[in-house]
Amino acid sequence: MGLMDELGEGVATIAREVQKAIEQGKGKVEELQIERQMDAAARKLGYLEFDRSRGRAADETVRQDLIQQLVTLEEKLEAAKNARKAAEEAAAAAADEPAEAEATAVSSDATPPVDAPVAVEAAAISDDAPADPPAAAGV
């Protein structure tokens, strides 16, 4: 396999890994946003319950709305986590496919056998060629 082929495969592998990391990051950001919304709703509910425990008037509809909001956010969070896990599994499966295909593919750039003759250009080996390259001027 040629050097350019190997470099191309390396770049493709890196690109896949970067894309996978970006997708994971997007999923994690969505989860964090939902968790923050849940924290805010839970905090409000906690203050409301504290007011009730202290004998202060607390609106029952607001309490029920906050509880419903928490339930909805909890479901959204679970769905986001499941979506991220599914995306990670799909990315892992896609990353395994090229490796399997490469292992079973026959390369058209077959490496010559070790005992194959090697051509050496006569110009590369010359008696009148200087032993050391000329020193760079001004260095």
C-alpha positions in Angstrom: 0.0 0.0 0.0 1.4 3.4 -0.9 2.2 6.1 1.5 -0.5 8.4 0.1 -3.1 5.6 0.6 -2.0 5.1 4.2 -2.1 8.9 4.8 -5.6 9.1 3.2 -6.8 6.3 5.4 -5.3 8.0 8.5 -7.0 11.2 7.6 -10.3 9.5 7.1 -10.0 7.7 10.4 -9.2 11.0 12.2 -12.2 12.7 10.5 -14.5 9.9 11.7 -13.2 10.2 15.2 -13.7 13.9 15.2 -17.2 13.7 13.9 -18.0 11.1 16.5 -16.6 13.4 19.2 -18.7 16.3 17.9 -21.9 14.3 17.9 -21.2 13.0 21.5 -20.5 16.6 22.5 -23.8 17.8 21.0 -25.7 15.1 22.9 -24.0 15.9 26.2 -24.7 19.6 25.8 -28.4 18.9 25.3 -28.4 16.7 28.4 -26.8 19.4 30.4 -29.3 22.0 29.3 -32.2 19.7 30.3 -30.5 19.1 33.7 -30.2 22.8 34.3 -33.9 23.3 33.5 -34.7 20.5 35.9 -32.6 22.1 38.6 -34.3 25.4 38.2 -37.8 23.8 38.4 -36.7 21.7 41.4 -35.4 24.8 43.1 -38.7 26.7 42.6 -40.6 23.7 43.9 -38.3 23.5 46.9 -38.9 27.2 47.7 -42.6 26.6 47.3 -42.6 23.6 49.7 -40.5 25.6 52.2 -43.1 28.4 52.1 -45.9 25.8 52.7 -44.0 24.3 55.6 -43.6 27.7 57.2 -47.4 28.3 57.0 -47.2 30.7 54.1 -49.7 30.6 51.3 -48.6 28.5 48.3 -50.4 28.2 45.0 -51.3 24.6 44.4 -51.6 25.1 40.6 -48.0 26.4 40.5 -46.9 23.4 42.6 -48.6 21.0 40.2 -47.2 22.8 37.1 -43.7 22.5 38.5 -44.1 18.8 39.2 -45.4 18.3 35.7 -42.5 20.3 34.3 -40.1 18.1 36.2 -41.7 14.9 34.9 -41.6 16.2 31.3 -38.0 17.2 31.6 -37.1 13.9 33.2 -38.6 12.1 30.2 -36.8 14.5 27.8 -33.5 13.8 29.6 -34.0 10.0 29.4 -34.8 10.3 25.6 -31.7 12.5 25.1 -29.5 10.0 26.9 -30.9 7.1 24.9 -30.4 9.0 21.6 -26.8 9.8 22.5 -26.1 6.1 23.4 -27.7 5.0 20.1 -25.6 7.5 18.2 -22.4 6.3 19.9 -23.2 2.6 19.2 -24.0 3.5 15.5 -20.7 5.4 15.3 -18.8 2.5 16.8 -20.4 0.1 14.4 -19.6 2.4 11.5 -16.0 2.7 12.7 -15.7 -1.1 12.8 -17.0 -1.6 9.2 -14.0 0.1 7.4 -11.5 -1.9 9.5 -13.2 -5.1 8.6 -13.5 -4.2 5.0 -9.8 -3.2 4.9 -8.8 -6.6 6.5 -10.7 -8.6 3.9 -9.8 -6.4 0.9 -7.0 -7.4 -1.4 -4.6 -4.6 -2.1 -3.8 -3.7 -5.7 -0.4 -2.2 -4.5 1.0 -5.6 -3.5 4.5 -5.4 -1.9 7.1 -7.2 -4.1 8.6 -10.3 -2.6 11.8 -9.9 -0.6 13.9 -11.7 -3.1 12.7 -9.5 -6.0 15.5 -7.6 -7.8 15.8 -4.0 -6.9 16.6 -1.5 -9.7 19.3 1.1 -8.8 19.9 4.0 -11.0 23.5 4.3 -12.2 23.3 8.1 -11.8 22.6 7.8 -8.1 25.9 5.9 -7.5 28.8 7.6 -9.2 32.6 7.6 -8.6 32.9 11.4 -9.2 30.1 12.4 -6.9 31.3 14.3 -3.9 31.3 12.3 -0.6 29.8 15.2 1.3 27.3 17.7 0.0 28.5 21.2 -0.4 28.2 23.4 2.7 25.5 26.1 2.4 27.0 29.6 1.9 26.6 32.0 4.8 25.6 29.4 7.4 
